[in-house]
Amino acid sequence: MRRIVVGAAAAFTLTALLFGVATAAQHDLTEGEVTKIDLPTERITLKHEPIKSLDMDGMTMLFRVQDKAMLTAVKVGDKVKFRAERIEGRITLTYIERTK
């Protein structure tokens, strides 16, 4: 019986931690709009709000993508939420999702 209780408590704690991480990850997303997709150079242009994690004002900017699949996950005119990070000195999209 004790093992079941300990196992259940561990599962609950793990779920709470994972939910907290997912919720925290949602808070560092920035809203924007896709204005151009350049398949040959693997870049997406976004008109975006300020990117707090990069201390960057809102603007229209060209981004490299970390994963080529991002290029077909969105289309011009889509409203998106995204995460951009500085990787090897270059600002790169590491996550993007369409919003409603």
C-alpha positions, 0 to 999 in steps of 0.5 A, spaced: 500 500 500 505 504 501 508 503 494 502 505 491 501 511 495 509 513 494 508 512 486 502 516 486 505 522 489 511 521 485 507 521 479 503 527 481 509 531 483 512 529 476 506 531 472 505 538 476 513 539 474 512 538 467 505 542 467 509 548 470 515 547 465 510 547 459 506 553 462 513 557 463 515 556 456 508 559 454 510 565 457 516 566 453 513 566 446 512 572 442 506 574 438 507 576 430 505 575 423 508 571 418 510 576 412 514 572 408 517 565 407 524 564 403 524 556 402 531 557 399 535 561 404 531 557 410 528 564 413 522 566 415 520 574 416 516 576 421 512 582 424 513 581 431 512 584 438 518 586 443 522 579 444 523 580 451 528 574 452 533 578 447 531 585 449 529 587 442 523 592 440 518 590 436 519 590 428 519 586 422 525 582 421 528 576 418 529 569 422 533 563 420 529 557 422 532 551 427 528 546 423 526 546 416 519 543 417 518 550 420 518 553 413 511 549 411 508 549 418 506 556 417 504 561 411 504 568 409 499 572 413 498 567 419 498 570 426 503 566 430 507 565 437 514 563 436 520 563 440 527 566 438 534 564 441 541 567 440 544 560 437 552 561 435 551 568 435 545 568 430 538 569 432 534 563 430 527 561 430 526 555 435 519 554 435 513 557 431 506 555 432 499 558 428 494 562 433 487 563 431 
